[in-house]
Amino acid sequence: MIGQMTGQMKPGMPHSPRTGWENTSDPCRRREEVLRNIDNLYALSRRGLWRLLLFLLISAAALRSANTDLLAMVPESLRQIIGAPPPVGLIHIVLAISTVSALILIAGQTTGDARSSHGWLQFGLSSFFYPLYAGSNALSEAFPAVFAAGIVILILEHLTNWSQTCKIIREEKERLQGMA
């Protein structure tokens, strides 16, 4: 809700529930605007499910190719440019830090605006570790940790977004009943 009050919303996101129709004297138009906003909020509440599905598909592909030597497929000239893969221990540390950071961001969202989620960032970070471990030939051992961290982060992100959006939908429905 803070983003609504300060006007800090992402482009393309639904407008604030109180913007656009309060200056209109036509009750039908006000009712249509509130109904449209409720529909947009329902769509927003399901957005995390798409990220979750995409993560599951990427995880399935990573699991299927867990025993494949990723660097063997890369031409030697490109391998020299890229350099040696990072040590597995370092990737473990980065995964742990990334997971804790994502959990802190999600905890911060519980009091923030449902429309200002970091879901795609968290999805990208969760998915990013599969190629890192694959490049170090450790994906088969690290897959459970990467999958667990990613799925927990994405589920918590979705539940936080969903609960905040449901709260705003209830407020909008109350406003709609007040118009009748």
C-alpha positions as CSV (number, residue, x, y, z in Angstrom):
1,M,0.0,0.0,0.0
2,I,3.0,2.3,0.5
3,G,3.7,2.3,-3.2
4,Q,0.1,3.4,-3.8
5,M,0.3,6.3,-1.4
6,T,3.6,7.6,-2.7
7,G,2.8,6.8,-6.4
8,Q,5.8,4.5,-6.8
9,M,4.3,1.7,-8.9
10,K,5.9,-0.1,-11.7
11,P,4.9,0.8,-15.3
12,G,2.1,-1.2,-16.7
13,M,0.7,-2.2,-13.3
14,P,-2.9,-1.6,-12.4
15,H,-3.7,1.8,-11.0
16,S,-4.3,2.6,-7.4
17,P,-7.9,1.6,-6.3
18,R,-8.6,5.2,-5.5
19,T,-7.3,6.8,-8.7
20,G,-9.3,7.7,-11.8
21,W,-12.9,7.2,-10.8
22,E,-13.3,9.3,-7.6
23,N,-13.7,12.5,-9.7
24,T,-16.3,11.0,-11.8
25,S,-19.9,11.7,-10.9
26,D,-21.3,8.8,-12.9
27,P,-21.9,5.9,-10.5
28,C,-22.0,3.4,-13.3
29,R,-18.5,4.5,-14.5
30,R,-17.2,4.4,-10.9
31,R,-18.6,0.8,-10.5
32,E,-17.0,-0.3,-13.8
33,E,-13.6,1.1,-12.7
34,V,-13.7,-0.7,-9.4
35,L,-14.8,-4.0,-11.1
36,R,-11.9,-3.6,-13.6
37,N,-9.5,-3.0,-10.8
38,I,-10.7,-6.1,-9.0
39,D,-10.1,-8.1,-12.2
40,N,-6.6,-6.7,-12.5
41,L,-5.9,-7.6,-8.9
42,Y,-7.1,-11.2,-9.4
43,A,-4.7,-11.4,-12.4
44,L,-1.9,-10.0,-10.2
45,S,-2.6,-12.5,-7.5
46,R,-1.9,-15.4,-9.9
47,R,1.3,-13.9,-11.3
48,G,3.6,-15.9,-9.0
49,L,2.1,-19.2,-10.2
50,W,3.5,-18.6,-13.7
51,R,7.0,-18.1,-12.3
52,L,6.6,-21.2,-10.2
53,L,5.6,-23.3,-13.2
54,L,8.5,-21.9,-15.3
55,F,10.9,-22.7,-12.4
56,L,9.6,-26.3,-12.3
57,L,10.1,-26.7,-16.0
58,I,13.6,-25.3,-15.8
59,S,14.3,-27.6,-12.8
60,A,13.1,-30.6,-14.8
61,A,15.4,-29.7,-17.7
62,A,18.3,-29.2,-15.2
63,L,17.6,-32.6,-13.6
64,R,17.5,-34.3,-16.9
65,S,20.8,-32.9,-17.9
66,A,22.4,-33.1,-14.4
67,N,25.1,-35.6,-15.5
68,T,26.0,-33.7,-18.7
69,D,29.4,-32.0,-18.9
70,L,28.3,-28.5,-19.9
71,L,31.8,-27.2,-20.6
72,A,32.5,-30.1,-23.0
73,M,29.9,-28.6,-25.3
74,V,31.6,-25.2,-25.3
75,P,34.3,-24.6,-28.0
76,E,37.8,-24.3,-26.6
77,S,38.2,-20.7,-27.7
78,L,35.1,-19.7,-25.8
79,R,36.3,-21.7,-22.7
80,Q,39.5,-19.7,-22.7
81,I,37.5,-16.5,-22.7
82,I,35.1,-17.6,-20.0
83,G,37.8,-19.2,-17.8
84,A,37.6,-21.9,-15.3
85,P,34.3,-22.6,-13.5
86,P,34.0,-21.3,-9.9
87,P,34.7,-23.7,-7.1
88,V,31.7,-25.6,-5.9
89,G,32.2,-24.3,-2.3
90,L,32.0,-20.8,-3.5
91,I,28.8,-21.5,-5.4
92,H,27.4,-23.0,-2.2
93,I,28.2,-19.8,-0.3
94,V,26.6,-17.6,-3.0
95,L,23.5,-19.8,-3.0
96,A,23.2,-19.5,0.8
97,I,23.6,-15.7,0.7
98,S,21.2,-15.4,-2.2
99,T,18.6,-17.5,-0.4
100,V,18.9,-15.5,2.8
101,S,18.7,-12.2,0.9
102,A,15.6,-13.3,-1.0
103,L,13.9,-14.4,2.3
104,I,14.7,-10.9,3.7
105,L,13.2,-9.3,0.7
106,I,10.1,-11.4,1.1
107,A,9.8,-10.6,4.8
108,G,10.0,-6.9,3.9
109,Q,7.2,-7.3,1.4
110,T,4.8,-8.5,4.1
111,T,4.3,-4.8,5.1
112,G,4.7,-3.3,1.6
113,D,2.8,-3.1,-1.6
114,A,1.6,-6.3,-3.3
115,R,2.3,-4.7,-6.6
116,S,6.0,-4.1,-6.1
117,S,7.2,-7.7,-5.9
118,H,10.7,-8.9,-6.7
119,G,9.4,-12.2,-8.1
120,W,11.2,-12.2,-11.5
121,L,14.4,-11.2,-9.8
122,Q,14.0,-14.1,-7.3
123,F,13.0,-16.5,-10.1
124,G,16.1,-15.5,-12.1
125,L,18.4,-15.9,-9.1
126,S,16.9,-19.3,-8.3
127,S,17.3,-20.5,-11.9
128,F,20.8,-19.0,-12.3
129,F,22.4,-21.6,-10.0
130,Y,21.6,-24.6,-12.3
131,P,24.1,-23.5,-15.0
132,L,26.6,-22.5,-12.4
133,Y,26.6,-26.0,-10.8
134,A,26.4,-27.6,-14.3
135,G,29.5,-25.7,-15.3
136,S,31.3,-27.0,-12.3
137,N,30.1,-30.6,-12.9
138,A,28.3,-30.6,-9.5
139,L,24.7,-30.2,-10.6
140,S,23.7,-33.8,-9.7
141,E,24.9,-33.3,-6.1
142,A,23.6,-29.8,-5.7
143,F,20.3,-30.1,-7.5
144,P,18.3,-30.8,-4.3
145,A,19.7,-27.7,-2.6
146,V,19.1,-25.4,-5.6
147,F,15.6,-26.8,-6.1
148,A,14.6,-26.5,-2.5
149,A,15.9,-23.0,-2.2
150,G,14.2,-21.9,-5.4
151,I,10.9,-23.5,-4.7
152,V,10.7,-22.2,-1.1
153,I,11.5,-18.6,-2.3
154,L,9.0,-18.7,-5.1
155,I,6.2,-20.2,-3.0
156,L,6.8,-17.6,-0.2
157,E,6.9,-14.8,-2.7
158,H,3.7,-16.0,-4.3
159,L,1.9,-16.4,-0.9
160,T,3.0,-13.0,0.2
161,N,1.8,-11.4,-3.0
162,W,-1.4,-13.4,-3.0
163,S,-2.3,-12.5,0.6
164,Q,-1.7,-8.8,0.1
165,T,-3.6,-8.8,-3.2
166,C,-6.6,-10.6,-1.5
167,K,-6.6,-7.9,1.2
168,I,-6.8,-5.1,-1.5
169,I,-9.5,-7.1,-3.3
170,R,-11.6,-7.3,0.0
171,E,-11.2,-3.5,0.3
172,E,-12.3,-3.0,-3.2
173,K,-15.3,-5.2,-2.8
174,E,-16.3,-3.3,0.4
175,R,-16.0,-0.1,-1.6
176,L,-18.2,-1.6,-4.3
177,Q,-20.8,-2.5,-1.7
178,G,-20.7,1.0,-0.4
179,M,-21.5,2.3,-3.8
180,A,-24.7,0.3,-4.1
